[in-house]
Amino acid sequence: MTADKLPLNKTGKILEIKTSPLKINLMELGFLPGKYITLHHQAPSGGPLAFQMEETLLALRKSEAELILVELI
């Protein structure tokens, strides 16, 4: 599943970042394989998604979150 499909307040382990021009940007933000992310908030109408990763809350567009493959834990 991709990060944009994570249920609210559920945690997933990042498996991979899909090949994209944004891959390096996401990895620089800390979205690395093996890390855990939790969907903290989702804006209505396909707006940004807020992910908790360790001590950081990061907002991504839905199109960016679709690039992150996760495994629900």
Secondary structure, DSSP 8 states (H G I E B T S, - for coil): -BGGG--TT-EEEEEEE-SSTTHHHHHHTT--TT-EEEEEEE-TTT--EEEEETTEEEEE-HHHHTTEEEEE-
